[in-house]
């Protein structure tokens, strides 16, 4: 049987590769027989797209739902996989950033989705304050629910709306650490993020996609990109503490995490 591209989130298996109906059904049945926790199999029929990061799904087998609970690092995240974005492939990155946060930090997540970065941070560091912005109303509702589900209402604060409008209104010169986990908007958000840092000092976790011919060239590529997307007054103050490949999106196309520090 043909091996199709797929991912499992909670109790839902998402097939990400189109095939004929017979192949899809056989593949779905084989996975459900092998993994007893899978309750639903769906086919992804569009890419994740738009400002709200939504995708189209088609039910194939099992319970007819797109809602599931995904567990990670001791936290639970409820999500409708058609109406809100969620990726288990960012699990390590969420935990890595959470381990960097120090007590009494004020953290801002520009594009929070259903809250996995913010809640992971708050569960790891109880003495911090995390502000999560989300423009998708469905994702925002799940964000609010997940904050309650994980009992971190005293540390994680949701904001509904466009980060590019909310941030200059509420967060200029106020935060210590900023997350930009949406590569298609991260370049545009970077200057705004800098001006949100308290006294221009702190950390920005910037995610980008780049063509990489060799992993040895990542640092140089990121430095060039930083110079292109920010004014000189910002790029001159930035120190690249770390770069790492989160995942490969295609041959030589990498999703990269960049840790910037401003002193």
C-alpha positions as CSV (number, residue, x, y, z in Angstrom):
1,X,0.0,0.0,0.0
2,X,1.2,3.5,-0.8
3,X,2.6,5.4,2.2
4,X,0.8,8.8,2.4
5,X,2.0,11.9,4.1
6,X,0.2,12.4,7.4
7,X,0.2,13.8,10.9
8,X,-1.6,12.8,14.1
9,X,-2.9,15.5,16.4
10,X,-4.7,14.2,19.5
11,X,-7.2,11.6,18.3
12,X,-7.3,12.9,14.7
13,X,-5.2,11.6,11.8
14,X,-4.8,14.1,9.0
15,X,-3.8,12.8,5.6
16,X,-1.9,15.5,3.8
17,X,-1.6,13.8,0.4
18,X,-4.4,13.4,-2.1
19,X,-4.9,9.9,-3.5
20,X,-7.7,7.8,-5.0
21,X,-10.7,6.9,-2.8
22,X,-9.7,3.3,-2.3
23,X,-6.1,4.1,-1.3
24,X,-7.3,6.7,1.2
25,X,-9.8,4.3,2.8
26,X,-7.2,1.5,3.0
27,X,-4.6,3.8,4.5
28,X,-7.1,5.3,7.0
29,X,-8.3,1.8,8.1
30,X,-4.7,0.6,8.5
31,X,-3.7,3.5,10.7
32,X,-6.9,3.2,12.9
33,X,-6.3,-0.5,13.4
34,X,-2.6,0.2,14.3
35,X,-3.2,3.1,16.6
36,X,-6.2,2.5,18.9
37,X,-6.3,6.2,20.1
38,X,-7.2,7.5,16.6
39,X,-10.9,8.2,16.5
40,X,-11.1,10.3,13.3
41,X,-9.4,10.3,9.9
42,X,-9.6,13.4,7.7
43,X,-8.1,14.5,4.4
44,X,-6.5,18.0,4.2
45,X,-7.8,19.5,0.9
46,X,-6.1,22.9,1.1
47,X,-2.9,24.4,2.4
48,X,-2.9,26.4,5.7
49,X,-3.7,29.9,4.3
50,X,-4.8,33.4,5.1
51,X,-4.3,35.7,8.0
52,X,-6.4,33.3,10.2
53,X,-4.2,30.3,9.2
54,X,-7.1,28.0,8.4
55,X,-7.3,24.9,6.1
56,X,-10.0,22.8,4.6
57,X,-10.5,19.2,5.9
58,X,-12.8,16.4,4.6
59,X,-14.0,13.6,6.9
60,X,-13.0,10.2,5.8
61,X,-13.5,7.7,8.6
62,X,-14.4,7.4,12.3
63,X,-16.1,10.1,14.4
64,X,-17.2,13.1,12.3
65,X,-15.4,15.9,14.0
66,X,-12.4,18.2,13.6
67,X,-12.1,19.0,17.3
68,X,-9.6,17.2,19.4
69,X,-7.5,17.6,22.6
70,X,-3.7,17.4,22.1
71,X,-1.4,16.8,25.1
72,X,2.1,18.1,25.2
73,X,4.6,18.9,28.0
74,X,1.9,18.2,30.7
75,X,-0.5,20.7,29.1
76,X,-3.7,20.0,27.1
77,X,-4.8,22.0,24.1
78,X,-8.3,21.8,22.6
79,X,-8.5,22.8,19.0
80,X,-10.7,22.7,15.9
81,X,-8.2,21.7,13.3
82,X,-10.1,23.2,10.4
83,X,-10.8,26.6,12.1
84,X,-7.5,27.2,13.9
85,X,-3.9,26.5,13.3
86,X,-1.9,23.9,15.4
87,X,1.3,22.1,14.7
88,X,2.8,19.3,16.9
89,X,6.0,19.8,15.0
90,X,6.7,23.0,17.0
91,X,6.7,21.1,20.3
92,X,10.4,21.2,20.8
93,X,10.6,24.9,20.0
94,X,7.9,25.7,22.5
95,X,9.7,23.8,25.3
96,X,13.0,25.3,24.2
97,X,11.8,28.9,24.5
98,X,9.9,28.1,27.8
99,X,13.3,27.0,29.2
100,X,14.8,30.4,28.4
101,X,12.2,32.5,30.3
102,X,13.3,33.9,33.6
103,X,11.0,34.9,36.5
104,X,9.2,38.3,36.3
105,X,9.5,38.5,32.6
106,X,6.7,40.1,30.6
107,X,6.2,38.2,27.3
108,X,4.3,39.0,24.2
109,X,3.2,36.5,21.5
110,X,2.1,38.3,18.3
111,X,0.4,35.3,16.7
112,X,-0.7,33.0,19.4
113,X,-3.2,30.6,17.8
114,X,-4.9,28.5,20.5
115,X,-2.1,29.3,23.0
116,X,0.6,26.5,22.9
117,X,3.6,28.8,23.2
118,X,2.1,31.1,25.9
119,X,0.7,28.3,28.0
120,X,3.9,26.2,27.7
121,X,5.9,29.2,29.0
122,X,3.5,29.9,31.8
123,X,3.4,26.3,33.0
124,X,7.2,26.2,33.0
125,X,7.7,29.6,34.7
126,X,5.0,30.5,37.1
127,X,6.4,33.9,37.9
128,X,5.9,35.5,34.5
129,X,3.2,37.4,32.5
130,X,2.3,36.3,29.0
131,X,0.2,38.3,26.6
132,X,-1.2,36.3,23.6
133,X,-2.7,38.1,20.6
134,X,-4.9,36.3,18.0
135,X,-6.9,37.6,15.1
136,X,-8.9,34.5,14.3
137,X,-12.1,34.5,16.5
138,X,-12.4,30.7,16.6
139,X,-8.7,30.3,17.6
140,X,-9.1,33.1,20.2
141,X,-12.1,31.3,21.8
142,X,-10.0,28.1,22.0
143,X,-7.1,30.2,23.4
144,X,-9.4,31.4,26.2
145,X,-10.7,27.9,26.9
146,X,-7.1,26.5,27.0
147,X,-6.0,29.1,29.4
148,X,-8.7,27.9,31.8
149,X,-8.1,24.2,31.0
150,X,-4.5,24.6,32.0
151,X,-5.2,26.8,35.0
152,X,-3.0,29.7,34.1
153,X,-5.5,32.6,34.1
154,X,-3.3,34.5,36.4
155,X,-0.3,34.5,34.0
156,X,-1.7,34.2,30.5
157,X,-3.8,37.1,29.1
158,X,-5.6,36.8,25.7
159,X,-6.2,39.7,23.3
160,X,-8.5,39.4,20.3
161,X,-7.5,41.4,17.2
162,X,-4.7,42.3,14.8
163,X,-1.3,42.4,16.4
164,X,-0.2,45.2,14.2
165,X,-2.9,47.4,15.7
166,X,-2.9,46.1,19.3
167,X,0.8,46.1,19.9
168,X,1.5,49.9,19.3
169,X,-1.6,50.7,21.3
170,X,-0.9,48.6,24.4
171,X,2.7,47.3,24.4
172,X,5.2,49.9,23.3
173,X,8.3,49.9,25.5
174,X,6.7,47.4,27.9
175,X,7.9,43.8,27.4
176,X,11.0,41.7,27.9
177,X,10.6,38.9,25.4
178,X,8.6,38.6,22.2
179,X,7.5,35.6,20.1
180,X,7.0,35.9,16.3
181,X,6.0,32.3,15.4
182,X,4.4,33.1,12.0
183,X,7.1,33.3,9.3
184,X,4.8,34.9,6.7
185,X,4.3,37.9,9.0
186,X,7.5,37.8,11.1
187,X,9.6,40.1,8.9
188,X,6.9,42.8,8.9
189,X,6.4,42.4,12.7
190,X,10.1,42.6,13.6
191,X,10.5,46.4,13.8
192,X,7.2,46.7,15.7
193,X,8.4,44.0,18.1
194,X,11.7,45.9,18.7
195,X,9.8,49.1,19.8
196,X,7.8,47.0,22.2
197,X,10.9,45.9,24.1
198,X,11.3,47.8,27.4
199,X,14.1,50.4,26.9
200,X,15.0,48.6,23.7
201,X,16.4,45.6,25.6
202,X,15.3,42.0,25.6
203,X,14.8,39.0,23.4
204,X,12.9,38.4,20.1
205,X,12.2,34.9,18.9
206,X,11.9,35.3,15.1
207,X,10.8,32.5,12.8
208,X,11.6,32.7,9.1
209,X,11.7,30.4,6.0
210,X,14.8,30.5,3.8
211,X,16.5,28.6,1.0
212,X,19.5,26.8,2.6
213,X,22.2,25.2,0.5
214,X,24.3,24.4,3.5
215,X,23.6,24.5,7.2
216,X,27.0,26.3,7.6
217,X,25.5,29.3,5.8
218,X,22.5,29.9,8.1
219,X,24.1,32.5,10.2
220,X,25.1,34.6,7.2
221,X,21.7,34.3,5.6
222,X,19.9,35.4,8.7
223,X,22.3,38.4,9.2
224,X,21.6,39.5,5.6
225,X,17.8,39.1,6.1
226,X,17.9,41.1,9.3
227,X,19.7,43.9,7.6
228,X,17.0,43.9,4.8
229,X,13.9,43.9,6.9
230,X,14.8,46.3,9.7
231,X,16.2,49.9,9.9
232,X,19.9,50.2,10.7
233,X,19.1,51.4,14.2
234,X,17.5,48.1,15.0
235,X,19.9,45.7,13.1
236,X,22.9,47.3,14.7
237,X,21.6,46.6,18.2
238,X,20.7,42.9,17.4
239,X,22.9,40.0,18.5
240,X,22.0,36.6,17.0
241,X,22.3,34.3,20.0
242,X,21.1,31.1,18.2
243,X,19.7,29.8,14.9
244,X,18.3,26.3,14.5
245,X,16.3,24.5,11.8
246,X,12.9,23.7,13.1
247,X,11.9,21.6,10.1
248,X,12.4,21.2,6.4
249,X,9.4,22.4,4.4
250,X,10.8,21.2,1.0
251,X,14.2,20.3,-0.4
252,X,16.5,23.1,0.8
253,X,13.7,25.2,2.2
254,X,14.0,25.5,5.9
255,X,11.8,26.8,8.7
256,X,14.3,28.5,11.0
257,X,14.2,29.7,14.6
258,X,16.3,32.8,15.3
259,X,17.0,34.0,18.8
260,X,17.7,37.8,18.8
261,X,19.0,39.7,21.8
262,X,19.0,43.5,22.1
263,X,21.4,45.0,24.7
